[in-house]
């Protein structure tokens, strides 16, 4: 089985992080992971083909936004919030706030 590699905190680059977050599907993943839980590909992107979902996870992991770990045949993903906040203070919270502000307002009928 191929090992899952991650850039170290010092290797995180702002251009790679911003590029990875520039995609709406990847922003959705980041928002889901922001609560601190670990998620699998299929639970996070059930309507996306496995190959497309895999590509999104790969881009986020390679940019340093996610940590992936194997548990048997399943890969669990979590947000590297501590590393991102240390390297780029306020960036993640600003992006998440902007994403949430852009969502249509809910109306409770």
N, C-alpha and C positions, 0 to 999 in steps of 0.2 A: 504494500500500500504506500502510495506517495505521501511523504511527510508534508504537513501544512506549515508553510513558512510565513513569518510575520516580520515586518521591519521593526527594528528597535525604536524606542521613544526618540532617541537622537537622530534616527534616520527618517523620521516623519518630515515630509516636505509639504509646505502650504499649497503649492501648485497641484500636487497629486491629490491632496485632501479636497481642495475646491473642485477639481475636475471630477472626482468621484461623486461629489455631492451635487453636481450640475444636472443629474438625471432624475426625473420625477419618481421613477420606480425605486431608485436607490435612496432618495430622500424618504420615501415611505418606509423603507426598511430601517433607516436610521431612527425615524420617529418611533417606530414600534419597539426598537431595542432601547430607546432612551429611558424607559422605565426600569431598566436594570435586569430584565429577565433574559434568559437564553432561549433562542428560537431556532427551529429547523427551517430549511428551505420551503418545504411543503406547507407548513403552518403559516408562514409569513406571506408567501406568494402563491396561493392555491390556483389562481387563474393564469399563471404564467408557465410556459412550457419549461420542462426541466433544464434544457440546454440554455435557454435565456436566463432563467433564474440562477443557474450555476455561474454564468458569466457575470451577473450583477454581484453575487457574493464574492467572486474572485477579485473583481475590481475594488470592492470595498476593503477586502482583506489586504490586498497588495498595497493600497494607499495608506493602510494603517488604521482605518476606522474600526475594523472588527478584529476580534480574536475568535478563531475557530478551533474547536477541539473535538476529537473523535470520541464517541461513546458507543463502542460496538460498531455497527454499520451506519450509525447516525452521526452527522456532524452538527454540533451545536454552536451557534454564533452568539457573541455578546459584543456590546459596544465598548470600545477602549476609552471610555470617558476620562478616566484619570490621566492617561497618557496624553489625550487630546487637550484636556484642560491645562495640563502642565506645559505642554509645548506651545499651544495657541490659546492663551487665556481668553475666555468669553466667546470664542468662535462658535462652538457647538451650541451654546445657549442662544446666541443671536440667530443662528440658522434655524434652530427649532422654533423660536418665537416667531420668526418670519413665516415659516411654513404654517404654523397654527393660525397666525393672523390672516393668511391667505385662504383658509378654509371657509366655505360658506357658513354663515351663521345658522345655528340650529333653531328651529322653532318648535316649541312644545305645544301641540294642539290638544 
